[in-house]
Amino acid sequence: MGQLDTTRRSHVYELLKENAIGPEELAYCLGKEPKVMDAMLRQGSHLHISDDLARQIEQAFSKPAYWLDGDEDPQADASPLTH
């Protein structure tokens, strides 16, 4: 399992705790099959949280883009605005 998978799972568990829900409720929020979501979130799972699913989770829980990845939006301009 790669670092990105570990980071995404860790952040999903933060969301579950913040919202007092489990993987089954998360699955229903996202229109996913609960068994698949449960398997995906299990430690050491061969199933990955895809980029599309990660963005969907962030949007559903009002998190900034790429929050699940541990990054700010990589498309955001990092340079300060000048007048």
C-alpha positions as a Markdown table, in Angstrom:
| # | Residue | x | y | z |
|---|---|---|---|---|
| 1 | Met | 0.0 | 0.0 | 0.0 |
| 2 | Gly | 1.3 | 3.4 | -1.0 |
| 3 | Gln | 1.7 | 6.5 | 1.1 |
| 4 | Leu | -1.2 | 8.2 | -0.7 |
| 5 | Asp | -3.5 | 5.3 | 0.2 |
| 6 | Thr | -2.5 | 5.5 | 3.8 |
| 7 | Thr | -3.0 | 9.2 | 3.9 |
| 8 | Arg | -6.4 | 9.1 | 2.3 |
| 9 | Arg | -7.6 | 6.3 | 4.6 |
| 10 | Ser | -6.4 | 8.2 | 7.6 |
| 11 | His | -8.2 | 11.3 | 6.5 |
| 12 | Val | -11.4 | 9.4 | 5.8 |
| 13 | Tyr | -11.3 | 8.0 | 9.3 |
| 14 | Glu | -10.9 | 11.6 | 10.6 |
| 15 | Leu | -14.1 | 12.5 | 8.7 |
| 16 | Leu | -16.0 | 9.5 | 10.1 |
| 17 | Lys | -15.0 | 10.5 | 13.6 |
| 18 | Glu | -15.8 | 14.2 | 13.1 |
| 19 | Asn | -19.3 | 13.3 | 11.7 |
| 20 | Ala | -20.0 | 10.4 | 14.1 |
| 21 | Ile | -20.6 | 8.0 | 11.2 |
| 22 | Gly | -19.2 | 4.7 | 10.1 |
| 23 | Pro | -18.2 | 3.3 | 6.7 |
| 24 | Glu | -21.8 | 2.1 | 6.0 |
| 25 | Glu | -23.2 | 5.7 | 6.4 |
| 26 | Leu | -20.3 | 7.1 | 4.4 |
| 27 | Ala | -21.2 | 4.7 | 1.6 |
| 28 | Tyr | -24.9 | 5.7 | 1.6 |
| 29 | Cys | -23.8 | 9.4 | 1.5 |
| 30 | Leu | -21.8 | 8.8 | -1.6 |
| 31 | Gly | -24.2 | 6.4 | -3.3 |
| 32 | Lys | -21.7 | 3.5 | -3.0 |
| 33 | Glu | -22.2 | -0.1 | -1.9 |
| 34 | Pro | -21.5 | -0.4 | 1.8 |
| 35 | Lys | -19.6 | -3.7 | 1.5 |
| 36 | Val | -17.2 | -2.2 | -1.1 |
| 37 | Met | -16.7 | 1.0 | 1.0 |
| 38 | Asp | -16.0 | -1.2 | 4.1 |
| 39 | Ala | -13.5 | -3.3 | 2.2 |
| 40 | Met | -11.8 | -0.2 | 0.7 |
| 41 | Leu | -11.3 | 1.4 | 4.1 |
| 42 | Arg | -9.9 | -1.8 | 5.8 |
| 43 | Gln | -6.3 | -1.6 | 6.7 |
| 44 | Gly | -4.1 | -3.4 | 4.1 |
| 45 | Ser | -6.9 | -3.4 | 1.6 |
| 46 | His | -5.9 | -3.9 | -2.1 |
| 47 | Leu | -8.8 | -1.6 | -3.0 |
| 48 | His | -7.7 | 2.1 | -3.5 |
| 49 | Ile | -9.6 | 5.3 | -2.9 |
| 50 | Ser | -9.6 | 6.6 | -6.5 |
| 51 | Asp | -8.9 | 10.3 | -7.3 |
| 52 | Asp | -12.6 | 10.7 | -8.3 |
| 53 | Leu | -13.8 | 9.1 | -5.1 |
| 54 | Ala | -11.5 | 11.2 | -3.0 |
| 55 | Arg | -12.8 | 14.4 | -4.7 |
| 56 | Gln | -16.4 | 13.2 | -4.2 |
| 57 | Ile | -15.7 | 12.6 | -0.4 |
| 58 | Glu | -14.1 | 16.0 | 0.0 |
| 59 | Gln | -17.1 | 17.7 | -1.8 |
| 60 | Ala | -19.7 | 15.8 | 0.2 |
| 61 | Phe | -18.0 | 16.8 | 3.5 |
| 62 | Ser | -17.2 | 20.4 | 2.5 |
| 63 | Lys | -13.4 | 19.9 | 2.6 |
| 64 | Pro | -11.0 | 21.7 | 0.2 |
| 65 | Ala | -9.9 | 19.9 | -2.9 |
| 66 | Tyr | -7.0 | 17.5 | -2.3 |
| 67 | Trp | -7.6 | 17.6 | 1.5 |
| 68 | Leu | -7.8 | 13.8 | 1.6 |
| 69 | Asp | -4.4 | 13.7 | -0.1 |
| 70 | Gly | -2.9 | 15.9 | 2.6 |
| 71 | Asp | -2.3 | 18.7 | 0.0 |
| 72 | Glu | -3.9 | 22.0 | -0.8 |
| 73 | Asp | -5.3 | 22.3 | -4.3 |
| 74 | Pro | -2.2 | 21.8 | -6.6 |
| 75 | Gln | -3.8 | 23.9 | -9.3 |
| 76 | Ala | -4.2 | 26.9 | -7.0 |
| 77 | Asp | -1.7 | 29.7 | -7.8 |
| 78 | Ala | 0.8 | 29.8 | -4.9 |
| 79 | Ser | 2.0 | 33.2 | -5.8 |
| 80 | Pro | 0.7 | 36.2 | -3.7 |
| 81 | Leu | -1.7 | 38.6 | -5.4 |
| 82 | Thr | -0.2 | 41.9 | -6.4 |
| 83 | His | -2.0 | 45.1 | -7.1 |
